[in-house]
Amino acid sequence: MTGRDPQTARGAADERVLGRVRIQTEPLPQPAAPAPARNGGVPQIAREVVFDIRDMAVYYGDNQALGWTAFKIYRHLVTAVIGPSGCGKSTFIRSLNRMNDAIRGFRLEGQVLYRGHDVYGAEVNRVEVRRRIGMVFQKPNPFPKSIYDNVAWAPRNLGMREDLDMRVERALTQAALWDEVKDRLTDSALSLSGGQQQRLCIARAIAVEPDVLLLDEPASALDPVATASIEDLMHTLKNRFTIVIVTHNMQQAARVADQVAFFTLEPGADRVGTLVEYADTQTIFRNPTDTRTRDYVTGRFG
């Protein structure tokens, strides 16, 4: 058929390879009219909801790690998850693409809706969930393979072998790494610097063209120069992906995030992580509604 959109054709081919796909990205809605300005600021644009978290609670065995959590994450924004150690930030972000499933005793109550589909539904294909919702971890973890083979690994395993060279180049370019490695793609990925390895891991995650990119403290093990490059990269990548980042660095959250979710630990013996406040970055850092948020972002605790 002539006139078929190449991206649509590529997506259809991917789904044929993957078999029966349980979660599908729905057509993008037409842009909505701007909402009224908030506090005299820039008018808010109505955005598409990517995640709708509804009364989510997480347990490991009999221990509750995360209390009842509910909020929405929007398309093409960077959403930062902040809070003190042990408050459930990593548990939360890993629950968005079912990375906690392998942990003994893990149980989730409530719903995590991705574009209207329950990620934890009985018929959901977990491989497809993780293809559409990619993840990069705290410490760079390149495979002991060549730079090229690291990026090509997931596409090969998912049967996305057509135009593989172009796919690898595109992913490395999007991760701002292509110009640094294009002449040594056969070198070991372990020969790269820490910052380059983390960008390689980002390239590996986006090589299968996910919809969402989850970043669990991606710069905590990096020096300031490498951290700045990762932050600059996030500003670029959000034009293509929806990004959720866990960070302990308040300055980083203020620099990169559009929305911020603040979690903390409830007082008491159980010490359950709970969502305290979720708002745009300016509100969280300049005019939070909860005193616990204000105390945390100003460094009074945590």
N, C-alpha and C positions, 0 to 999 in steps of 0.2 A: 504494500500500500504506500503510495507516495504521500509526501507531506507529513509523515509520522515524526513526532518529536523524538530526537535521539535519546534524551534522558528517559522518556517514557518507555522506549524500546529496551534500554538497558535495564530499567527497573523490572520490566516484565520478564526479561531473561533471567535476572537474579532470582525472581520468585519461582520460575520453572525449575531452576536448579535446587532451590531450597525445599521444594515440595509444597505441602499445604501450609501456607503462611497464616498464622493465627492472628497476628497483629499487623495492621496495615496503616500506613500513613494516609490520612484522608486528604481530599483536595483542600487547598488553601482557600480560606474565605477572602472575599473582597475587603480591602482596607476599610476600617470603620472610621466614622467621623471622630475628630478629637473630642475627648471628654472635657468638662470644665476644668480650668486651671485650679491646682490645689495650692492653697496659701499664697495665691498671687504668683505662682511659679509658672513653669512651662506647661502648656496644656498636655494632659495625659492621653496617650493614644490607646484605644481599646485593642488588646492583643489576644492572639490565639492562645488558648490554654494547652500546654503540652502535658503537664502532670496535674492531676487533681487528687491530692492526698486526703482521704476521708477517714477520720477517726482511727488512724494507724497506731497500733501499739506493738512493740516487739519484745519477745521473751526468749531467753536462753534457758531451757529447762523450766524451773519454777521461778527463776529470777526475771523480773521485768526490767529491761534495759531502757526502754523508751515509752513514755506515757502517751496518752491519746493526742495525736498530732493531726492537724488539718490545715492545709493551705494550698494555694495553686502556684505553679511555676509556669512562666510564660515564654513563648517562642522568641528566639533571637535576643534574649537577655542573659546577662551573667548574674546568677543568683548565688550569693555567698552564704555559707552556713558557718556561724561562729558560735563560740561558747567555751567554757573552761574544759579542761581535760576530763574525760569520763562521762560527759553529758549526753553521749549518743550521737555525735555528729557523723562519725564514720559508719556507725550502724545505720543511720538514716540514709546516707548517700548510697551505701552498698545495697540497701533494700530496694532502691529504685530500679536496679537491673538484676535483682535476684542473686547477687554475689554472696549473700549470707546463707544461701540454701545448703551449702556444703558443711556448715558449722553444726556440730551435734547439738540437738535440742532447740535449734532455731524455730521460732513460730511467730507468725505475723497475723494480727487481727486487724479488722478494718479493711480498707481498700487502697490500692495504689492504681489509679486509672491513668493510663498512657494514651492520650488522644481518644479517650472514651472507652478503652479496653482495659479490663482488669488484668494487670500484670501477673497476679497470682491465681487467675482462673484455672480450673482443672484442665482445660484443653490447650493452654498456652504452650507454645514451643519456646523453651528457655534459650535455645541457641539463637533463635530469631530475635528474642528480646535483647540479647547481648550484642547482636549485630547492629540493631537500631539504636541501642543505648550503650555506647562505648565507655571504657573507663581507663584512667591513668592513675597509677598508685603513687604513694609518697616518695619512695625511692626508685630511681630509674632501674628498670629491670629488663634491659635488652637481652635477647637470646644470644648464646655463643655462636652466632652465625654472622654472615656478611651483612653489611648495611642494607643491601638490596633484599636479601632473603628475610631480614626482619620485617620489612614493610610488606613484602610479598606473601608472608606466611599465612595470614588470615584469608586473603583473597584466594589463594591456592586451595586452602582447606574447605572453602565454601564454594569452590567450583567457578570462581570469577576469574578465569584465566585469559579471557579475551582482552587484548590490548593491555597486558599486564605491565609492560614497560611504561606505558603512559600513565597507568594507575599509580605506579610507584613514584614516578616523577611528580605527578600532581599532588600526591600526599606529602612528599618531601617539600614541595614548593609551598603548600598551605601551612606546613609546620616551620617555614622560614629556615630550612636546612639545606635545600637543594644546592644553592651556590657554594656551600661549604663542603659538600660531599660528592658532587656530581662526577668528579674525576677519580674517586676512590670507592665506588660502590661495592667492589669486591673485597674491600678491607673488612676486618672484624669490627663489629659494632662496639666491642669492648675497648677499641683503641680511641674512641671518642671521649671528649671531656664530659664531665657530669652534666653540664647544661645541654650539650649536644645529645647526650644519651636520653635526656628527658624529652627533648624535642623529637628525637627518633621514636620514642614510645608514643608520643602524640601522633606522629605520622603513621605509626603502625595501627593505632586505634581508628584513625579516620580513613585509612586505605579502603575500607569496606563501605565508605560513605554513610556513616550513621546519621541519625537525626539529632541525637543528644550526646554530649561529651561530659562525663563525670570526672572531676579532678579532685583526688583526695590528698590535700596538702602537697601539690606538685612541686613547690619550690622550697620546702622546708629543709631539704638536704643540700641546697645550692648556695653558691656565693652571691653577693649582691648584684654583680654584673649578669650572671646567668638568671637570677630571679627577675631582673628587669626585662630580660629578653622574653621570658615566659609570660610576664604580665603584658608586654606589648603584643605578644602573639594572641593572647586572649581577646584583646580589643579587636583584632582582625578576624579571628575565628567566629566570633559571635554573629558576624554577618551571614555566616553559613550554617552554624550550629547553635543549638540551645545549650548553654553551659551552666553546670552546677559545680561549685568549688567549695571544699572544706578548707578553712584556713584558721590558724591561730594568730595570724598577723593582722592586727587591726588596721594598720596603715595600708596593707595590701588589699584588704576588703574594701576600704574607702576608695582606693585607686581604681580597682577593676570592676566592682559590682554595681549593678543597676538596682538589685533588690537584695535585702539581707534578712536572713532568718536567725534569730538569736535563741539558742538553747541553753538551759542551765540544769543543775541538779536540784530536785526538790529536797528540802530539809527533811531529816528523819532517818530512820535506820535503813530503809530500802534504797534511798539515794537514786531515785528514778529520774532519767533524763526527760526534760519537758520543754516544749516550745513556749517561749515567753512572749515574743513579739516578732512580727513579720511586716516589713514595710520597705519603701524605697530607701536607698542608702542615705540620702540627705536627712530623712526623718530619723533614722536609727542613730545617726551620729550627731545630729544637732538638736533634735527635738523628740526624743523617744517618749512614749506614753507610760512606760513602766520604769519605776526607779531601779529595778534590777538591771535593766538594759543600760540605763545611764551609768550606774556604778561600774558595770563591766567595760563599756567602751571608753570610760575615762580612767580606767586602770585601778579602780578602788578594790577590785578583787579579781581572781582568775589568773 
